């Protein structure tokens, strides 16, 4: 008896689900899609941090992603890095810390307009 009732309820719910109309989305998404994942490059920009000044960085990963997004550039990855240069050890001098972002090769010019530079080492072909 219980099995028959359960089967009847399940069949009824299935039929009701099939009879309803598909729901249309409330809004459309304006999304930029890059299909060629191999055409990505790393770019960097100084974070503005100074030695002896804790919390002096004016740019962090979240701000960099937001800045790029506002300019229509999608950051596939973003991370904290270093410019690889030696810096004078004195208060007020640059730490050399950077924000590194991976963007589509098509977006390089827009990112450069925001002050980002191509990274030579991260973009070198593998040997």
Secondary structure, 3 states (H helix, E strand, C coil): CHHHHHHHHHHHHHHHHHHCCCCCCCCCCCCCCCCCCCCEEEEEEECCCECCCCCCCCCCHHHHHHHHHHCCCCEEEEEEEECCCCCCCCCCCECCEEEEEEEEHHHHHHHHHCCCEECCCCCCCCC
